[in-house]
Amino acid sequence: MPSISRRTLLQGTGAMAVVGSLSGLIPETAHAMNSLGAKPELLNKRAGTVKYHSCLRNCADRCLMKFRVQDGRMTYVSGAEKQAKTGTCPCVKGLTYVEYTYAPDRILHPMERIGEKGSHKWRRITWEEAWAKLITKTKEVVAKYGPEAVLPYSYSGNYGAIGMHASGERFFNRLGASYLDRLVCTEAGVWGYGSVQGTTDGPDPDEIPNCDCYISWGFNETVSNVHGIKLINQMRDKGGVVLAVNPNRTPICSQADVYLQNYPGSDAWVATGVMKYLIAHDETIDHEFLDKCCIGADKVFEKVNSVKWEDIERVTGCKRAEIEKFAALYGKSKNCIIRGGYGMQRNYNGARMTRAIAIMHALRGMFDRPNAGIIYDNVRSITGMNNFDGRGNYFLTGKEQHVNMTDLDQALKAKNPTSQNLIDNHTTPPQPIKPIHLFFFYNGNPVAVSPNVNQVIENLKRDDLYVVGFDMIMTDSMEYCDLVLPASTQFETDDIIGDYHGWFVQICEKVIEPVGESIPNWDFFAEWGRRMGFKEQAFKDTSFDIMRQLLNTKAPWYKDVTLERLQKEKWIKLPYPSSVPVRSGGKCGTESGKIELYSEMMKRAGFDPVIDLGLCEDDMPEVEKKLPFRLLSPGIPQRVNSSFYNVKYIRAFNAYECEISPEDAQKLGIKMGDRVRLTNQRGEAYFIARVSTRVRPGVVRTAKCNWRSTNPYGKNNTNTLTTSRLTDMGGCSAYHSTRVNVEKA
């Protein structure tokens, strides 16, 4: 009788569950046409013309999908099975793309407001009427206030190289509009990890099966890298260990060999505890690497030895024995990859925390060697494109007014508007800016995404602020528009995209023609430019012209990559060189060219140049610092930021839960399913309680970027409560540095 381990049993039952739930979605099961209960009308949807299109959500998977088209209509979606990273099936969100594209709330025609902002009163107009209004208002604002009075707002609703960047940026750069600093996502980690290794680029995820230790640090693979879990499992099948650090217990945390559930914002202290163990067990330190490839190792030893274990336990909430168990497994590893999360660095001390993690990895010598390093933001497929030409950066003068996209609560005020800027990549206090009088948003939903959103809504209601929304659906933000314009989905145009996890560039073939009177991003902005009188060739280019410009680059990994080749092969794996080539005699991207365990850049920014142990609470206003709970607002597997809230199938997954620990729930008299009220000085929001050990005492968790209009417990959302103050470096959002009070409603 074959032996059955717990892991084998779980694999088997998990596989049966997946097959059971997805049997109608996997092409290989089509032979079941004659089986009992088969639905030929559903299986027939898998026939038709095949189009390849990459998922353009803000997700590390970057799935390549196969769409079936019949009579010009999208009928079915599956994974491009020949690309191993995607396989046969996209995630639960990707499987809804047909429903998403033909959603009943698609905006199919231009509309203008006929009531008060937020009154939901609209009148359908023609595109010619819409163009006349938009051009007249644009010229009026520019003539009266200057082009900087126009502010675009966009991010990752469409992540295509053209759809996200080249389309809108060409127009707004030429206009001379205020420049939106799109730093909301990763930038604290960019400067934290970068202060040590000079880059955020790390190893190929395909190396994960060959390492012997994988650390998930502040990352939830099930939210934005679900297809990468198979690589972790392959490593485990070879005997590798999984370690995890996260204040919110994720599925990977539950399966980890050692899981540290630290207090939010204490990650630098956790890393310091691990380093204390490593230093006490000298055989785990790669002294040759420190001597040859690093500067400041002696200062790290001095700093770490000055920190007491009792302080580490008090700040992190983790026991010394737990941290040492984690460190012992880590210290034995020969090849370790850390997957650094994005949410963790969205804290006031985000750059300082990520720096400490990178220093810890340097003590083990885990750079510039096979199957080791830190995967954070593998963006060379994107930054290596010819963005100067593709995005029209040649229109920039260097004199543009900059506005941080997280600052809408202050930047859109009628009087004394401000924005937080950057000096030497250190976030400054708010600086005065000129008032904004035309606000144009696309690829984004600011009323769902912006922190301190009650103030943002008040700003959008200004009589002297003309608001234009260009989107495919009626989001919460569209409610405050003067002019509503119908955008096409990503599937209704051609584009290309680089990966920011794997080492790929991929095709995005047009799947269907634009629905209704909707217009693809580039077609819209090119037309806006021409109607403004812009004569440059940039506004005559087609999407294919721009794709060729983007691929005409000096980056060596793009050698021999042409649009024609990409159209034929659908995806191309790029041959990146080592991102931190310090062992082989090369230099990394730091000021010294070495791994910087002591950083003059950090010193200039006013922080400890080695390891800074400052906490988020140090920078909170007194009124907030006294509140009893830290609020986490990470992503959830059934959404991507504010996307998919209009999809009926997806709405069945609740995005309005408040996770609270059993200890705290008992103290407050809260039971599973109770309606709860979260408050702070910014506002209030209502959720339904989920009592769970996924959070520790003193911490609550809600979903990020949820819509107000679809909240069944009260018409408000998580970002009613979150802070708009930025991170220590990089100008990144700091959503998780928020405190709240919790009570039963």
Helices and strands as residue ranges (DSSP letters): H 6-22, G 27-34, H 40-43, G 44-46, E 49-54, E 64-70, E 73-79, G 94-96, H 97-101, E 111-113, E 122-124, H 127-145, G 147-149, E 150-153, I 161-166, H 167-175, E 179-181, H 187-197, G 205-210, E 213-217, H 221-224, G 226-228, H 229-237, E 241-245, H 251-255, E 258-260, H 267-280, G 282-284, H 287-293, E 294-295, H 297-305, H 309-316, H 320-332, E 336-340, G 343-345, H 350-363, E 373-375, H 380-383, H 387-390, G 393-395, E 402-404, G 405-407, H 408-411, E 418-423, E 426-432, E 438-442, H 446-449, H 453-460, E 466-471, G 477-480, E 483-486, G 490-492, E 495-498, E 504-508, H 521-531, G 537-539, H 543-551, G 556-558, H 563-569, E 571-573, E 595-596, H 600-604, G 616-619, H 622-625, E 629-632, H 648-651, E 657-660, H 662-668, E 675-680, E 683-691, E 699-701, G 718-720, E 738-744
